[in-house]
C-alpha cells in the first residue's frame, strides 16, 4: 500500500496544528485473521490476533482446540473508528461482503 500523506488540520484551544502521515515502510506487517472489538464509553479496543492451527495427529472426529494469539491491541476513539468504517465501505467491492454467520457454517 503506497504511503500517501494525508494532511489534516487540528484546531486546539490555543493552537492550530497541521499533521500528516509519516513514512510507514519501516513497520513490519503483521498478519491477523481474527478481530475482537470491545467498547468502553467512546473508546473502542480493537485486538487483532492470529490462529495457529495445530497438526491433527489424533482421531479426526476428536475435538481440537486452537488458541487465538493476540498480536496487537489498539484503542481507537469513536470518530476515528467511524472513518475506518467509511474507508472499508468505500473500498469493499460488490460481492466481497462477508457471508452471514449461518451461511458460513454450511
N, CA, C and O atoms as a DFTB+ gen file, in Angstrom:
424 C
 N C O
     1  1       0.846      -1.162       0.000
     2  2       0.000       0.000       0.000
     3  2       0.890       1.222       0.000
     4  3       1.692       1.392       0.918
     5  1       0.774       2.088      -1.009
     6  2       1.617       3.274      -1.045
     7  2       1.294       4.192       0.113
     8  3       0.143       4.314       0.531
     9  1       2.336       4.838       0.626
    10  2       2.162       5.719       1.762
    11  2       1.976       7.143       1.262
    12  3       2.947       7.873       1.062
    13  1       0.730       7.528       1.062
    14  2       0.412       8.873       0.593
    15  2       0.052       9.724       1.800
    16  3      -0.902       9.403       2.509
    17  1       0.794      10.809       2.055
    18  2       0.479      11.638       3.214
    19  2      -0.948      12.165       3.145
    20  3      -1.413      12.604       2.094
    21  1      -1.623      12.115       4.268
    22  2      -2.976      12.640       4.398
    23  2      -2.889      13.822       5.333
    24  3      -2.685      13.656       6.535
    25  1      -3.042      15.007       4.794
    26  2      -2.902      16.203       5.615
    27  2      -4.189      16.468       6.360
    28  3      -5.283      16.350       5.808
    29  1      -4.046      16.828       7.620
    30  2      -5.184      17.162       8.473
    31  2      -4.863      18.449       9.197
    32  3      -3.701      18.763       9.456
    33  1      -5.894      19.181       9.515
    34  2      -5.729      20.421      10.263
    35  2      -6.472      20.258      11.576
    36  3      -7.684      20.040      11.582
    37  1      -5.759      20.361      12.682
    38  2      -6.349      20.210      14.007
    39  2      -6.326      21.561      14.701
    40  3      -5.292      22.227      14.750
    41  1      -7.463      21.957      15.232
    42  2      -7.533      23.214      15.970
    43  2      -7.674      22.897      17.439
    44  3      -8.657      22.286      17.857
    45  1      -6.707      23.304      18.219
    46  2      -6.720      23.144      19.668
    47  2      -7.154      24.486      20.275
    48  3      -7.184      25.498      19.575
    49  1      -7.488      24.500      21.565
    50  2      -7.948      25.759      22.170
    51  2      -7.008      26.946      21.961
    52  3      -7.474      28.072      21.785
    53  1      -5.697      26.717      21.976
    54  2      -4.764      27.835      21.852
    55  2      -3.852      27.724      20.645
    56  3      -3.036      28.616      20.411
    57  1      -3.969      26.646      19.867
    58  2      -3.023      26.485      18.767
    59  2      -3.693      25.789      17.596
    60  3      -4.715      25.120      17.747
    61  1      -3.107      25.957      16.455
    62  2      -3.544      25.260      15.258
    63  2      -2.368      24.405      14.798
    64  3      -1.266      24.918      14.601
    65  1      -2.594      23.113      14.627
    66  2      -1.507      22.190      14.301
    67  2      -1.831      21.466      13.006
    68  3      -2.917      20.902      12.867
    69  1      -0.903      21.473      12.057
    70  2      -1.047      20.677      10.847
    71  2      -0.357      19.345      11.080
    72  3       0.801      19.310      11.494
    73  1      -1.056      18.248      10.818
    74  2      -0.473      16.919      10.988
    75  2      -0.508      16.178       9.658
    76  3      -1.373      16.436       8.822
    77  1       0.431      15.259       9.463
    78  2       0.460      14.453       8.249
    79  2       1.052      13.096       8.579
    80  3       1.750      12.932       9.581
    81  1       0.761      12.114       7.712
    82  2       1.286      10.765       7.895
    83  2       2.759      10.738       7.548
    84  3       3.159      11.219       6.488
    85  1       3.577      10.172       8.442
    86  2       4.982       9.948       8.160
    87  2       5.142       8.652       7.378
    88  3       4.158       7.998       7.033
    89  1       6.377       8.292       7.105
    90  2       6.651       7.073       6.335
    91  2       6.407       5.840       7.192
    92  3       6.809       5.795       8.355
    93  1       5.753       4.847       6.622
    94  2       5.446       3.626       7.345
    95  2       6.180       2.413       6.817
    96  3       5.898       1.289       7.235
    97  1       7.120       2.619       5.902
    98  2       7.820       1.487       5.287
    99  2       8.618       0.660       6.283
   100  3       8.849      -0.525       6.043
   101  1       9.043       1.249       7.390
   102  2       9.854       0.520       8.367
   103  2       8.995      -0.376       9.267
   104  3       9.525      -1.218       9.993
   105  1       7.676      -0.196       9.221
   106  2       6.808      -1.032      10.046
   107  2       6.721      -2.434       9.462
   108  3       6.525      -2.612       8.259
   109  1       6.867      -3.408      10.319
   110  2       6.765      -4.808       9.889
   111  2       5.292      -5.190       9.787
   112  3       4.562      -5.064      10.771
   113  1       4.832      -5.656       8.618
   114  2       3.433      -6.093       8.520
   115  2       3.179      -7.307       9.413
   116  3       4.019      -8.203       9.512
   117  1       2.030      -7.327      10.050
   118  2       1.644      -8.432      10.921
   119  2       0.343      -9.010      10.388
   120  3      -0.628      -8.280      10.189
   121  1       0.319     -10.308      10.157
   122  2      -0.885     -10.974       9.682
   123  2      -1.829     -11.189      10.849
   124  3      -1.426     -11.690      11.898
   125  1      -3.088     -10.810      10.666
   126  2      -4.098     -11.031      11.691
   127  2      -5.346     -11.585      11.014
   128  3      -5.851     -11.001      10.055
   129  1      -5.841     -12.714      11.517
   130  2      -7.032     -13.312      10.922
   131  2      -8.213     -13.329      11.885
   132  3      -9.242     -13.937      11.593
   133  1      -8.073     -12.669      13.024
   134  2      -9.155     -12.561      13.998
   135  2      -9.165     -11.163      14.585
   136  3      -8.123     -10.522      14.721
   137  1     -10.352     -10.703      14.927
   138  2     -10.526      -9.368      15.479
   139  2     -11.530      -9.432      16.620
   140  3     -12.582     -10.062      16.505
   141  1     -11.193      -8.776      17.716
   142  2     -12.104      -8.667      18.859
   143  2     -12.321      -7.179      19.108
   144  3     -11.360      -6.412      19.170
   145  1     -13.585      -6.769      19.251
   146  2     -13.925      -5.370      19.474
   147  2     -14.631      -5.241      20.812
   148  3     -15.586      -5.963      21.100
   149  1     -14.145      -4.303      21.629
   150  2     -14.758      -4.032      22.923
   151  2     -14.932      -2.523      23.041
   152  3     -14.008      -1.765      22.744
   153  1     -16.115      -2.083      23.473
   154  2     -16.380      -0.652      23.608
   155  2     -16.436      -0.267      25.079
   156  3     -17.100      -0.916      25.887
   157  1     -15.717       0.815      25.408
   158  2     -15.775       1.404      26.742
   159  2     -15.994       2.899      26.520
   160  3     -15.085       3.621      26.110
   161  1     -17.228       3.349      26.801
   162  2     -17.649       4.725      26.533
   163  2     -17.457       5.033      25.052
   164  3     -18.002       4.321      24.208
   165  1     -16.697       6.074      24.713
   166  2     -16.470       6.411      23.305
   167  2     -15.119       5.913      22.797
   168  3     -14.635       6.378      21.765
   169  1     -14.512       4.975      23.511
   170  2     -13.243       4.370      23.081
   171  2     -13.509       2.927      22.662
   172  3     -14.280       2.221      23.311
   173  1     -12.886       2.500      21.603
   174  2     -13.036       1.132      21.116
   175  2     -11.694       0.428      21.214
   176  3     -10.688       0.919      20.702
   177  1     -11.681      -0.711      21.865
   178  2     -10.469      -1.514      21.991
   179  2     -10.531      -2.570      20.890
   180  3     -11.392      -3.449      20.907
   181  1      -9.618      -2.474      19.946
   182  2      -9.525      -3.445      18.854
   183  2      -8.328      -4.338      19.129
   184  3      -7.198      -3.857      19.221
   185  1      -8.568      -5.624      19.259
   186  2      -7.480      -6.575      19.459
   187  2      -7.432      -7.479      18.242
   188  3      -8.414      -8.140      17.907
   189  1      -6.283      -7.502      17.582
   190  2      -6.075      -8.339      16.415
   191  2      -5.272      -9.558      16.834
   192  3      -4.352      -9.455      17.645
   193  1      -5.620     -10.704      16.284
   194  2      -4.930     -11.925      16.662
   195  2      -4.740     -12.888      15.505
   196  3      -5.267     -12.687      14.411
   197  1      -3.978     -13.936      15.770
   198  2      -3.684     -14.997      14.801
   199  2      -4.063     -16.339      15.398
   200  3      -3.856     -16.591      16.585
   201  1      -4.616     -17.191      14.560
   202  2      -4.880     -18.567      14.981
   203  2      -3.807     -19.438      14.348
   204  3      -3.587     -19.395      13.137
   205  1      -3.159     -20.210      15.162
   206  2      -2.197     -21.193      14.656
   207  2      -2.829     -22.556      14.855
   208  3      -2.913     -23.061      15.975
   209  1      -3.266     -23.137      13.766
   210  2      -3.947     -24.421      13.845
   211  2      -2.957     -25.527      14.167
   212  3      -1.887     -25.597      13.562
   213  1      -3.301     -26.389      15.111
   214  2      -2.406     -27.496      15.459
   215  2      -2.477     -28.597      14.398
   216  3      -3.477     -28.746      13.697
   217  1      -1.408     -29.347      14.305
   218  2      -1.426     -30.528      13.454
   219  2      -2.326     -31.558      14.109
   220  3      -2.236     -31.798      15.314
   221  1      -3.179     -32.157      13.326
   222  2      -4.104     -33.142      13.877
   223  2      -3.518     -34.531      13.652
   224  3      -3.492     -35.042      12.533
   225  1      -3.050     -35.127      14.747
   226  2      -2.447     -36.455      14.673
   227  2      -3.322     -37.504      15.357
   228  3      -2.953     -38.675      15.448
   229  1      -4.478     -37.067      15.832
   230  2      -5.365     -37.983      16.534
   231  2      -6.570     -38.281      15.662
   232  3      -6.572     -37.992      14.465
   233  1      -7.558     -38.840      16.250
   234  2      -8.801     -39.154      15.560
   235  2      -9.426     -37.864      15.020
   236  3      -9.654     -36.930      15.789
   237  1      -9.709     -37.790      13.702
   238  2     -10.289     -36.567      13.141
   239  2     -11.629     -36.185      13.762
   240  3     -12.019     -35.019      13.705
   241  1     -12.330     -37.131      14.346
   242  2     -13.620     -36.826      14.979
   243  2     -13.433     -36.191      16.349
   244  3     -14.387     -35.657      16.916
   245  1     -12.214     -36.242      16.892
   246  2     -11.943     -35.656      18.210
   247  2     -11.919     -34.138      18.103
   248  3     -11.437     -33.579      17.119
   249  1     -12.442     -33.487      19.121
   250  2     -12.478     -32.024      19.129
   251  2     -11.074     -31.455      19.320
   252  3     -10.342     -31.864      20.222
   253  1     -10.709     -30.501      18.453
   254  2      -9.400     -29.850      18.525
   255  2      -9.621     -28.391      18.913
   256  3     -10.531     -27.735      18.405
   257  1      -8.791     -27.897      19.808
   258  2      -8.904     -26.518      20.267
   259  2      -7.658     -25.761      19.822
   260  3      -6.538     -26.248      19.974
   261  1      -7.862     -24.565      19.272
   262  2      -6.740     -23.728      18.854
   263  2      -6.867     -22.365      19.522
   264  3      -7.962     -21.811      19.614
   265  1      -5.762     -21.839      19.980
   266  2      -5.742     -20.552      20.663
   267  2      -5.563     -19.417      19.663
   268  3      -4.793     -19.534      18.710
   269  1      -6.284     -18.312      19.890
   270  2      -6.051     -17.090      19.123
   271  2      -4.978     -16.314      19.876
   272  3      -5.175     -15.937      21.031
   273  1      -3.850     -16.076      19.225
   274  2      -2.742     -15.362      19.862
   275  2      -2.856     -13.874      19.544
   276  3      -2.694     -13.486      18.386
   277  1      -3.132     -13.024      20.548
   278  2      -3.209     -11.583      20.293
   279  2      -1.858     -11.060      19.790
   280  3      -0.807     -11.421      20.319
   281  1      -1.901     -10.208      18.764
   282  2      -0.662      -9.634      18.234
   283  2      -0.588      -8.121      18.418
   284  3       0.502      -7.551      18.470
   285  1      -1.759      -7.466      18.518
   286  2      -1.755      -6.021      18.770
   287  2      -3.123      -5.606      19.306
   288  3      -4.153      -6.151      18.909
   289  1      -3.114      -4.635      20.210
   290  2      -4.364      -4.053      20.728
   291  2      -4.271      -2.546      20.525
   292  3      -3.288      -1.906      20.897
   293  1      -5.319      -2.003      19.927
   294  2      -5.382      -0.575      19.658
   295  2      -6.574       0.026      20.393
   296  3      -7.627      -0.605      20.488
   297  1      -6.419       1.221      20.904
   298  2      -7.535       1.971      21.465
   299  2      -7.844       3.062      20.450
   300  3      -7.002       3.906      20.145
   301  1      -9.084       3.025      19.928
   302  2      -9.468       3.922      18.842
   303  2     -10.672       4.754      19.277
   304  3     -11.683       4.193      19.701
   305  1     -10.584       6.093      19.178
   306  2     -11.747       6.919      19.512
   307  2     -12.886       6.678      18.514
   308  3     -12.659       6.248      17.383
   309  1     -14.095       6.962      18.949
   310  2     -15.284       6.704      18.139
   311  2     -15.209       7.371      16.765
   312  3     -15.550       6.742      15.763
   313  1     -14.775       8.621      16.696
   314  2     -14.720       9.312      15.400
   315  2     -13.695       8.679      14.457
   316  3     -13.919       8.625      13.248
   317  1     -12.581       8.203      14.995
   318  2     -11.581       7.541      14.148
   319  2     -12.105       6.188      13.657
   320  3     -11.856       5.805      12.514
   321  1     -12.825       5.469      14.511
   322  2     -13.396       4.188      14.092
   323  2     -14.435       4.402      12.994
   324  3     -14.548       3.586      12.078
   325  1     -15.186       5.485      13.080
   326  2     -16.164       5.794      12.029
   327  2     -15.454       6.037      10.700
   328  3     -15.962       5.643       9.651
   329  1     -14.282       6.683      10.731
   330  2     -13.509       6.886       9.497
   331  2     -13.033       5.556       8.933
   332  3     -13.013       5.370       7.716
   333  1     -12.645       4.618       9.816
   334  2     -12.241       3.284       9.371
   335  2     -13.413       2.591       8.683
   336  3     -13.250       2.005       7.613
   337  1     -14.587       2.656       9.292
   338  2     -15.786       2.045       8.714
   339  2     -16.070       2.643       7.342
   340  3     -16.373       1.911       6.401
   341  1     -15.978       3.958       7.219
   342  2     -16.218       4.624       5.936
   343  2     -15.208       4.193       4.884
   344  3     -15.580       3.938       3.739
   345  1     -13.926       4.107       5.260
   346  2     -12.895       3.672       4.304
   347  2     -13.143       2.243       3.849
   348  3     -13.027       1.939       2.661
   349  1     -13.482       1.364       4.786
   350  2     -13.761      -0.027       4.421
   351  2     -14.971      -0.118       3.504
   352  3     -14.959      -0.885       2.541
   353  1     -16.004       0.644       3.785
   354  2     -17.209       0.631       2.954
   355  2     -16.900       1.088       1.538
   356  3     -17.409       0.514       0.575
   357  1     -16.079       2.107       1.404
   358  2     -15.718       2.611       0.071
   359  2     -14.843       1.634      -0.696
   360  3     -14.901       1.585      -1.925
   361  1     -14.029       0.853       0.014
   362  2     -13.052       0.003      -0.650
   363  2     -13.491      -1.436      -0.855
   364  3     -12.838      -2.166      -1.601
   365  1     -14.564      -1.868      -0.225
   366  2     -15.066      -3.215      -0.485
   367  2     -15.777      -3.220      -1.822
   368  3     -16.646      -2.386      -2.074
   369  1     -15.413      -4.148      -2.668
   370  2     -16.079      -4.262      -3.961
   371  2     -17.389      -5.014      -3.775
   372  3     -17.512      -5.824      -2.856
   373  1     -18.363      -4.758      -4.631
   374  2     -19.620      -5.515      -4.532
   375  2     -19.339      -7.013      -4.620
   376  3     -18.553      -7.458      -5.456
   377  1     -19.980      -7.775      -3.759
   378  2     -19.769      -9.220      -3.743
   379  2     -18.662      -9.662      -2.808
   380  3     -18.471     -10.863      -2.619
   381  1     -17.922      -8.727      -2.211
   382  2     -16.831      -9.077      -1.304
   383  2     -17.270      -9.095       0.146
   384  3     -16.462      -9.372       1.032
   385  1     -18.536      -8.805       0.404
   386  2     -19.014      -8.770       1.778
   387  2     -18.859     -10.143       2.411
   388  3     -18.915     -11.166       1.730
   389  1     -18.664     -10.150       3.712
   390  2     -18.541     -11.385       4.478
   391  2     -19.895     -12.089       4.478
   392  3     -20.915     -11.436       4.698
   393  1     -19.938     -13.398       4.239
   394  2     -21.225     -14.101       4.284
   395  2     -21.810     -14.064       5.684
   396  3     -21.086     -13.968       6.675
   397  1     -23.119     -14.140       5.749
   398  2     -23.801     -14.154       7.043
   399  2     -23.342     -15.366       7.838
   400  3     -22.932     -16.374       7.263
   401  1     -23.410     -15.268       9.157
   402  2     -22.939     -16.341      10.058
   403  2     -23.536     -17.690       9.690
   404  3     -22.825     -18.694       9.637
   405  1     -24.858     -17.717       9.434
   406  2     -25.495     -19.007       9.134
   407  2     -25.027     -19.580       7.807
   408  3     -25.017     -20.800       7.644
   409  1     -24.633     -18.730       6.841
   410  2     -24.129     -19.226       5.561
   411  2     -22.723     -19.758       5.685
   412  3     -22.363     -20.701       4.980
   413  1     -21.900     -19.178       6.575
   414  2     -20.526     -19.646       6.772
   415  2     -20.482     -21.037       7.359
   416  3     -19.550     -21.798       7.096
   417  1     -21.485     -21.377       8.154
   418  2     -21.479     -22.670       8.834
   419  2     -21.899     -23.814       7.926
   420  3     -21.743     -24.975       8.305
   421  1     -22.425     -23.528       6.739
   422  2     -22.882     -24.580       5.811
   423  2     -21.724     -25.323       5.197
   424  3     -21.931     -26.235       4.397
